Amino acid sequence: MPTISKITTDVKEFPLEAGDGTDSIHTDPVYSYVVTYLHTDTGVRGTGIVFTIGAGNQEIRSLVEGLAGALAGCEVEELMAQFGRRFKEMADHPQYRWLGPHKGMVHLALASVTNACFDLWAKVRGVPLWKLLVDLDPAQIVDTLDLSYLEDELTREDAIRILEDNQTGRSQREGIAAAGYPGYDTSIGWFDYTDEQVKQNVRRAVDAGFDAMKLKVGSPETERDVRRAYLVREAAGDDARVMLDVNQSWSLPKAIRTSKELAGMRPFWIEEPTQPDDVIAHQTLAREIAPIDIALGEHVSNRVLFKNFMQAKAVRYVQVDCTRVGGISEFITVSLLARKFELAVVPHVGDMGQIHQHLTLFNHISLGHEALFLEYIPHLRDNFLHPAVVRDGIYETPVEPGSSSDFV
């Protein structure tokens, strides 16, 4: 069986066109990846990516090299059979853990390593990642997870039971692989786009088959946010689902006040309304602005914080990102938590949807999550060997072995 013989790393940086990728906090993005390559003695290579917007890449790369070194000499199937244990060992590294714990650059490095392991596993088996995951039995899935610090809500037995219980109806849900997974367009309303650009982009998105889209808000002038939100609603039509993304820029009082001003245009959700570690502020906001829902997760760094948000009833749409938490393993853990709390998972796609198109299929087929939609951002698609394909607003199911993370 293939054995990991060498680990190498790389950094990929992609400057964007003017205005692309901008929001109320991140005004000058350079979409970037710190890449882990796991080479085997049979020539199969796993690729793992973690997303940044430009700074800190070399520091994360150094951390990847420190964490991944212990994988040299590991036989792939043996590694993945108990990956949850290995994940915990890396996350609890006796020196690197001090730099988190379980957050920041060290956790991003862990995500890159973890994602490479899963990509390699799927390639060794010759199947796309989603197929690998849906074909594992419940115990095999749970063996890839670290459930520590979740025992009050999700034990190993709980996780296995959730997977077993959702065998019911699975055969019908498997049809999504043929039908494709719905997408939504994030690129209609970047923060620095003019009103006219936003209107044109909305029309283009509707013509391309999207019935859901997202606008960046969080301006110092509330009037600008309100005007642009109603502009999108008018251009998209009454039936469109329009999400508003604050990117953390509001205080709690401003979040309450502005959300109520925006209620008339019926936002599908308000995303990242305030500081992403402030669970109580989100809990308060959720009560104050109901029935408007809150989405968050782009900057929630680990499963424990997600557990806290769920316990506090501070979130409705869980935007866990496998390039923000500790990779695919922790993504699945958070998805299990969300299933227990009966919350929807709609990932943030720092990977541009490459890996998450696999993970949403797994969530729907194996966990019974609703196939709501998946964020679509096309800016980097030409840089991937097998880019995500969206036609008529629908993600086509990937067929190539691996997690769709290889670059051209």
C-alpha positions in Angstrom: 0.0 0.0 0.0 1.2 3.6 -0.6 3.4 5.2 2.0 4.1 8.9 2.5 7.7 9.3 1.5 8.1 13.1 1.4 6.3 16.3 2.4 6.7 19.6 0.4 4.9 22.9 0.7 4.1 25.9 -1.5 2.4 29.3 -1.5 0.0 30.3 -4.2 -0.9 34.0 -4.4 -3.5 35.5 -6.8 -4.0 39.3 -7.0 -7.6 40.2 -7.9 -9.2 42.7 -10.3 -10.1 46.0 -8.8 -13.0 45.7 -6.4 -13.2 41.9 -6.4 -13.2 40.3 -3.0 -13.6 43.5 -1.0 -15.7 43.8 2.1 -16.1 46.2 5.0 -13.0 44.9 6.8 -10.8 43.3 4.1 -10.1 46.1 1.7 -7.1 44.9 -0.3 -7.4 41.1 -0.7 -4.8 38.9 -2.4 -6.5 35.5 -2.5 -3.8 33.0 -1.5 -3.3 29.4 -0.4 -0.7 27.7 1.7 -0.3 24.2 0.1 0.8 20.9 1.6 1.9 18.2 -0.7 2.1 14.6 0.6 4.2 12.5 -1.8 4.0 8.7 -1.8 6.3 5.9 -2.9 3.8 5.0 -5.6 3.7 8.4 -7.2 0.3 9.4 -5.9 0.4 12.9 -4.4 -2.1 14.5 -2.0 -2.7 18.3 -2.1 -4.0 20.2 0.8 -5.0 23.9 0.8 -5.7 26.6 3.3 -7.0 30.0 2.4 -5.6 33.4 3.3 -6.0 36.9 1.8 -2.3 37.6 1.4 -0.3 38.1 4.6 1.2 35.5 6.9 1.7 32.8 4.2 5.3 32.1 4.9 4.7 31.8 8.6 1.9 29.3 8.0 4.1 27.4 5.6 6.7 27.1 8.3 4.1 25.7 10.7 2.8 23.3 8.1 6.4 21.9 7.8 6.6 21.5 11.5 3.3 19.7 11.9 3.5 17.5 8.8 6.9 16.1 9.3 5.6 13.3 11.5 3.6 11.9 8.6 6.6 10.8 6.7 6.7 7.0 6.6 3.0 6.6 7.3 1.0 4.1 5.3 -2.0 5.9 3.9 -4.8 3.5 4.9 -3.4 3.0 8.3 -3.0 6.8 8.8 -6.6 7.5 7.8 -8.1 4.5 9.7 -7.4 6.4 13.0 -7.0 9.9 11.7 -9.0 11.4 14.6 -6.2 10.3 16.9 -3.5 11.8 14.6 -5.5 15.0 14.2 -5.6 15.4 18.0 -1.9 14.7 18.3 -1.1 17.5 15.7 -3.6 19.9 17.3 -2.2 19.3 20.7 1.5 19.5 19.7 3.3 20.3 23.0 5.0 23.4 21.6 2.8 24.7 18.7 -0.4 24.4 20.8 0.7 27.4 22.8 0.3 29.5 19.7 -3.4 28.8 19.5 -4.8 26.7 21.0 -6.8 25.5 18.1 -6.9 28.8 16.3 -4.8 31.3 14.3 -2.0 30.4 12.0 -1.2 27.1 13.7 -4.8 25.8 13.1 -4.7 27.0 9.5 -1.5 25.0 9.1 -3.3 22.0 10.5 -6.1 22.5 8.0 -3.7 22.4 5.1 -2.1 19.2 6.4 -5.5 17.6 7.1 -6.9 18.5 3.7 -3.8 16.9 2.1 -4.4 13.7 4.0 -8.0 13.4 2.8 -7.1 14.3 -0.8 -4.4 11.7 -0.8 -6.8 9.0 0.7 -9.4 9.7 -2.0 -6.7 9.6 -4.8 -5.3 6.3 -3.4 -8.7 4.8 -3.6 -9.3 6.3 -7.0 -12.5 8.2 -6.2 -13.7 11.8 -5.6 -13.7 12.8 -2.0 -17.5 12.9 -1.7 -17.7 9.3 -2.9 -15.0 8.2 -0.5 -16.9 9.8 2.4 -20.4 8.6 1.6 -19.0 5.0 1.2 -17.5 4.9 4.7 -19.5 3.3 7.4 -20.5 5.4 10.5 -17.7 4.1 12.7 -15.1 4.7 10.0 -16.3 8.3 9.6 -16.1 8.9 13.4 -12.6 7.4 13.5 -11.4 10.3 11.4 -12.7 12.8 14.0 -11.5 14.4 17.2 -14.5 14.8 19.5 -12.6 16.0 22.5 -14.2 18.9 24.4 -17.6 18.0 22.9 -18.5 15.3 25.3 -21.3 17.4 26.8 -23.1 17.5 23.4 -21.6 14.9 21.0 -20.0 11.7 22.2 -18.6 9.0 19.8 -21.8 7.0 20.4 -23.9 10.1 19.5 -22.0 10.7 16.3 -22.4 7.1 15.2 -26.1 7.2 16.0 -26.6 10.3 14.0 -25.0 8.7 11.0 -26.9 5.5 11.4 -30.2 7.2 11.9 -29.7 9.1 8.7 -29.5 5.9 6.6 -33.2 6.3 6.3 -34.0 8.2 3.1 -30.4 8.0 1.9 -31.2 6.2 -1.4 -33.4 9.1 -2.4 -30.8 11.7 -1.3 -28.1 10.0 -3.4 -30.0 11.4 -6.4 -28.3 14.7 -5.8 -25.1 13.4 -7.3 -26.8 13.2 -10.7 -28.9 16.4 -10.2 -26.1 18.6 -8.9 -26.0 20.8 -5.8 -27.6 24.3 -5.8 -25.3 27.3 -5.7 -25.6 31.0 -4.8 -23.7 33.9 -6.2 -21.4 35.8 -3.8 -19.8 38.0 -6.5 -22.7 40.3 -7.3 -22.0 42.8 -4.6 -18.5 43.2 -3.4 -18.1 46.1 -1.1 -16.2 48.4 -3.5 -18.5 47.8 -6.5 -20.6 50.8 -7.5 -24.4 50.7 -7.3 -24.5 50.3 -11.1 -22.0 47.4 -11.1 -24.2 45.7 -8.4 -27.3 46.1 -10.5 -25.6 44.7 -13.6 -24.2 41.8 -11.7 -27.6 40.9 -10.2 -29.1 40.8 -13.7 -26.2 38.7 -14.9 -26.6 36.3 -11.9 -30.4 35.9 -12.5 -29.7 35.2 -16.2 -27.1 32.6 -15.2 -29.7 30.7 -13.2 -29.1 31.9 -9.7 -32.0 32.5 -7.4 -29.9 33.4 -4.4 -27.1 36.0 -4.0 -25.2 37.9 -1.4 -24.4 41.6 -0.9 -21.5 43.0 1.2 -22.7 45.6 3.7 -21.1 47.2 6.8 -20.6 50.7 5.6 -19.8 53.5 8.1 -22.9 55.1 6.6 -26.0 53.0 7.3 -27.8 54.7 4.5 -25.5 53.2 1.9 -26.2 49.7 3.2 -29.9 50.2 3.2 -30.0 51.7 -0.2 -27.9 48.9 -1.8 -29.8 46.2 -0.1 -33.1 47.4 -1.4 -31.5 47.9 -4.8 -30.5 44.2 -4.9 -34.0 43.2 -3.8 -35.6 45.3 -6.6 -33.2 44.0 -9.2 -33.4 40.3 -8.1 -37.1 40.2 -7.6 -39.4 39.3 -4.7 -38.7 35.5 -4.9 -34.9 35.7 -4.8 -33.0 34.8 -1.6 -30.8 37.8 -0.8 -28.1 37.5 2.0 -26.4 40.4 3.6 -22.8 40.0 4.8 -21.4 42.4 7.3 -17.9 40.8 7.7 -17.9 41.6 11.5 -17.9 45.4 11.2 -20.9 46.3 13.4 -21.0 46.8 17.1 -23.9 45.0 18.8 -26.0 48.2 19.1 -25.4 49.1 15.5 -26.2 45.5 14.5 -29.6 45.6 16.2 -30.4 49.0 14.8 -29.3 48.4 11.2 -30.8 44.9 11.0 -34.2 46.3 11.9 -33.8 49.0 9.2 -33.0 46.2 6.7 -35.9 44.0 7.7 -38.2 45.4 5.0 -36.2 44.0 2.2 -36.4 40.5 3.8 -32.8 39.4 4.0 -32.5 35.6 4.0 -29.8 36.0 6.6 -27.5 38.6 8.2 -23.9 37.2 8.0 -21.1 37.8 10.5 -22.8 40.8 12.0 -20.3 41.5 14.8 -17.0 40.4 16.4 -16.8 36.6 15.6 -15.7 35.4 19.1 -18.6 37.3 20.9 -21.1 34.5 21.4 -23.3 36.5 23.8 -23.6 39.4 21.4 -24.8 37.1 18.7 -27.2 35.5 21.2 -28.6 38.9 22.1 -28.8 39.9 18.4 -30.6 36.7 17.4 -33.3 37.5 20.0 -33.6 41.1 19.1 -33.9 40.8 15.3 -36.0 37.5 15.0 -37.3 36.3 12.6 -34.2 37.5 10.7 -31.7 34.7 10.9 -27.9 34.9 11.6 -25.2 33.1 9.6 -21.7 32.8 10.8 -18.6 30.6 10.7 -16.1 32.2 8.3 -14.0 33.3 11.2 -15.1 30.7 13.8 -11.9 28.8 14.3 -12.8 25.5 15.9 -15.5 23.0 16.9 -15.7 24.2 20.5 -16.7 27.8 19.5 -19.2 26.4 17.1 -20.6 24.3 19.9 -21.0 27.4 22.1 -22.8 29.3 19.3 -25.2 26.4 18.9 -25.8 26.0 22.6 -26.5 29.8 22.9 -29.0 29.7 19.9 -26.9 32.4 18.4 -26.7 31.0 14.9 -29.1 29.5 12.3 -26.9 29.0 9.3 -23.5 27.4 10.1 -20.8 28.5 7.7 -18.0 26.2 8.8 -15.1 26.3 6.3 -12.6 23.4 6.0 -9.9 26.0 5.2 -10.6 27.9 8.5 -11.2 25.2 11.1 -8.7 22.3 11.2 -9.6 20.9 7.8 -12.1 18.3 6.5 -12.1 16.3 9.8 -13.2 19.2 11.9 -15.7 20.3 9.2 -17.4 16.9 9.5 -17.4 17.2 13.3 -19.1 20.6 13.2 -21.6 19.3 10.6 -22.5 16.5 13.1 -23.0 19.0 15.8 -25.2 21.1 13.5 -27.3 18.0 12.7 -27.8 17.4 16.3 -28.9 21.0 16.9 -31.1 20.9 13.7 -29.2 23.7 12.1 -28.3 24.2 8.4 -24.7 24.0 7.2 -23.9 26.4 4.3 -20.1 26.5 4.1 -18.1 29.6 3.5 -15.9 28.8 0.5 -12.4 30.1 1.1 -11.4 27.3 -1.2 -13.7 28.8 -3.9 -16.0 25.8 -3.5 -13.4 23.2 -4.7 -13.5 21.0 -1.5 -16.8 22.1 -0.2 -18.7 20.9 -3.3 -17.7 17.4 -2.0 -18.5 18.1 1.6 -22.0 19.4 1.0 -22.8 16.2 -1.0 -21.6 14.2 2.0 -23.6 16.3 4.4 -26.8 15.8 2.4 -26.4 12.1 1.6 -24.9 10.8 4.8 -26.1 13.3 7.4 -29.4 14.3 6.0 -28.6 18.0 5.9 -30.9 20.0 3.6 -29.3 20.6 0.2 -29.9 24.4 0.6 -27.1 25.9 -1.5 -23.4 26.4 -1.7 -21.5 29.7 -2.1 -20.0 30.3 -5.5 -17.0 32.6 -6.1 -15.5 32.2 -9.6 -12.5 34.5 -9.4 -9.8 31.7 -9.1 -11.5 28.9 -11.1 -8.9 29.1 -14.0 -6.1 28.4 -11.5 -7.4 24.9 -10.6 -6.8 21.8 -12.6 -10.4 20.6 -12.1 -12.3 23.8 -11.3 -15.8 23.7 -9.8 -18.3 23.8 -12.6 -21.6 25.7 -12.0 -24.2 25.7 -14.8 -27.7 27.3 -14.5 -26.9 28.0 -10.8 -26.1 24.3 -10.0 -22.8 22.8 -9.0 -22.0 19.8 -11.2 -20.8 16.8 -9.2 -17.0 16.3 -9.5 -15.8 12.9 -10.8 -12.0 13.1 -10.7 -10.3 11.4 -7.8 -9.4 13.6 -4.8 -10.8 16.8 -3.4 -10.4 19.0 -6.5 -7.5 20.9 -4.8 -4.8 20.6 -7.5 -3.6 23.7 -9.3 -2.8 24.0 -13.0 
